[in-house]
Amino acid sequence: MLKVTIELISAVDGHRKQWEGIIYNDGSGTPESGNYIAAFGPKGSTVRAMTGRYSARKQRGWRYAALQGFARKRRGPWELLRQLLDKAE
């Protein structure tokens, strides 16, 4: 599992807002190629992401993505995060 925290800081008044991303390997890939599920949303809200085969329960304000066939031995966690953010709905 990867957990990413992002803090948005207003340049005008310094107001801060935090978001988090949770990325899971769904367990169905191979040693060379992984399949992942991600959930991104406001920090402090809850997401139940580890039920059954790592399926995320959708909640208001959260965005979800799935990525199949990620070349985990050739690509790193930053590339995994970038691809999942691009796919998030």
Buried (B, 14 or more C-beta within 10 A) or exposed (E): EBEBEEEEEEEEEEEEEEBBBBBBBBEEBEEEBBBBBBBBBBEEEEBEBEEEEBBBEEBEEBBBBBBEEBEBEEEEEEEBBEBBBEEBE
